[in-house]
Amino acid sequence: QVQLVESGGGLVQAGGSLNLSCATVSSGRTFTRYAMGWFRQAPGKEREFVSVITWNGGSTVFADSVRGRFALSRDNDKNTVYLQMNGLEPEDTGVYYCAAKAWVTAQTEHEFEIWGQGIQVTVSS
């Protein structure tokens, strides 16, 4: 069984930065089997795709709304994926979820098999 634990959220002013981490705790399955993604849900809105990274970290995809401001990386030795968020805007406010999908990347939430509990990010204007 794989569990995902997010950390690094909080309150930041517009223009600031946060670095979210998603640590994987697994029993029997290796972290490298999974593509890792981030989604977010703003108040009153549906959850939306933010970014995804391949199992080996060789490729990333970003939503148009965050491309150029966010970076996604992973450390397979530490079983952790990192979402570096720069130039944050109030529109980035929401609960951020880490998700895992076996092998192949995707951008739709129903394709992801394992989810973290989510972590709050609030950007003040």
Secondary structure, DSSP 4 states (H G I P E B T S, - for coil): -EEEEEE--EEEETT--EEEEEEEEESSS-GGGEEEEEEEE-TTS--EEEEEE-TTSS-EEE-TTTTTTEEEEEETTTTEEEEEE-S--GGG-EEEEEEEEESS--SSGGG--EE---EEEEEE-
